[in-house]
Amino acid sequence: MCLLLTGSPINTLLNMWAESPKKKLRDDFKIIACASFHALDVLVSEDRHTLLSPLVIEACKKVNNRNKLVSPTFFSLIDFLARIEAHKNVK
């Protein structure tokens, strides 16, 4: 995310927090679309309210199946790091 360095930092943060839920969802779906289009295996996020929500993941899978795209596997950052650590310990 790019923040402008002009103006009050408080106003910048307030403007970011005031963004509409539709825009947030649209941005999340763009992230998922890019990951799917580029056939990424994994999508890692800490956004449990939208990006990692079961409804969003299910919608992603339906759209990707319809368009013959592979859906990435969704992980929270903690779960992803735990899997990496577990994989290190196997070797």
ABEGO torsion letter per residue (X at the ends): XBBBABEBAAAAAAAAAABBAAAAAAAAAAAAAAAAAAGBABBBBABAAAAABAAAAAAAAAAAAAAGBBBBBBBBAAAAAAAAAAAAAAX
